[in-house]
Amino acid sequence: MAEVERIRLAAAAARDAALADMLRRFAIGTWRFVAALAGAVRDFPARIETYRALRQLSDRELTDIGMTRFDIGRVFDLGYAPRPANDQRRSSGAA
């Protein structure tokens, strides 16, 4: 009977450890989500201001910074990087 009790206690300890790990991961995930949401809410006014400022630039000014009108909506996409102005001129045939 002592062997059965030892196995039962080991199973209960493993269950408790798994439950604690699951709760810890849930809490960390929830905290990261809340932090990301708070950051998005905090940064939203600056993003809108940047978007509006880019919309007010002329096509020439956008070209000077390596952008087109199409790029304005994508500025806030992850991994977006404007093309260097020199590369854009070479690809369009202008020297």
Buried (B, 14 or more C-beta within 10 A) or exposed (E): EEEEEEEEEEEEEEEEEEEEEEEEEEEEEEEEEEEEEEEEEEEEEEEEEBBEEBEEBEEEEBBEEBBEEEBBEEEEEEEEEBBEEEEBBEEEEEE
